[in-house]
Amino acid sequence: MKKNVLVTGSNRGIGLELCRQLKQRGEHVIATCRHASDELKALDVEIIEAVEVSEPTSLAALAKQLTGRRIDWLINNAGIAGGLGLSDIDVDAIESFKRMYEVNSLGPLLATQSLLNNLGEGSKVGIITSRMGSMADNDSGGSYAYRMSKAAVNAAGKSLSIDLKPKGIAVAILHPGYVRTDMTGHNGLMDTDESASGLLARMDELTLDNSGSFWHSNGDLLPW
């Protein structure tokens, strides 16, 4: 049966590839973004622009537009990257920290909360995070703003898995891998097609029994 799948941050990179593969699988894709790229428009999926996940008013408008429509999968993919080592932290850096937190940490939580009326028993929520938010896996330090924002969204995802379980909604916390995208300066260990394929496999495997797990796209369980 065709699923309605909403993907945030869908205009490029992993989000774009998720939309492409979901379309190929025969799902109905709702691609949300701030501005649609030509590549996204070429996929022939439903596109909703002017969606900023860190803005509650924008998410309220999205929810109103989707009133009465079921979402089977919500994939919270929108995010931003940035470094900020110890020597980079100054008064001006505070705004960068705040922006990273607004988009990477609050964004998935706000989007999920805003679309709760569209989710129901059997729905699934995926949060694209990073293993850089892991405490146990941190052996290189640095990247303070990014690491802290991802640790925060991991905590949000775990709480969501508990709060949504009585509603029959499962939540996956997903590391896409080190992927060659614009966000990574096209450095990485895998391409977007491999990452997206793994992420969708993890969503397929997601159940209420394993809800709240922190997975690599290759299926490995990651430490907190």
Secondary structure, DSSP 8 states (H G I E B T S, - for coil): ---EEEESS-SSHHHHHHHHHHHHHT-EEEEE-SS--HHHHTT--EEE-S--TT-HHHHHHHHHHTTT---SEEEE---------GGG-STTHHHHHHHHIIIIIIHHHHHHHHTGGG--TT-EEEEE--GGG-STT--S---HHHHHHHHHHHHHHHHHHHHHGGGT-EEEEEE--SB-SGGGTT-SSB-HHHHHHHHHHHHHH--SSSTT-EEETTS-B---
